[in-house]
Amino acid sequence: MTSDAVDGSVRHLPDYIRGNGSSVLNNSSRTARIYQKDNYFGRHVCVRREGGTISDLRSYQLNDTTHSLRNNDTPCGA
């Protein structure tokens, strides 16, 4: 079961994408942080808002290990 927060965050990504992410495109107006483990734990990377992309998660050691996603208004690097 997926737990979606009001802000679009997901503590446990759906099985069809969980552990299968190799790139990210963020079309939302909020920053997105992609986490290695459920419940926003482990290694993570921030993707800037409104068109931010990461074309290859291997350089962040997150290829095929994506398990949760958190959206918020905190800029990447802050």
Secondary structure, DSSP 8 states (H G I E B T S, - for coil): ---B-TTS-BSS--TTTTTT---EEE-SSSEEEEEEEGGGEEEEEEE-TTTEEES-GGGGT-TT---EEEEESS-TT-
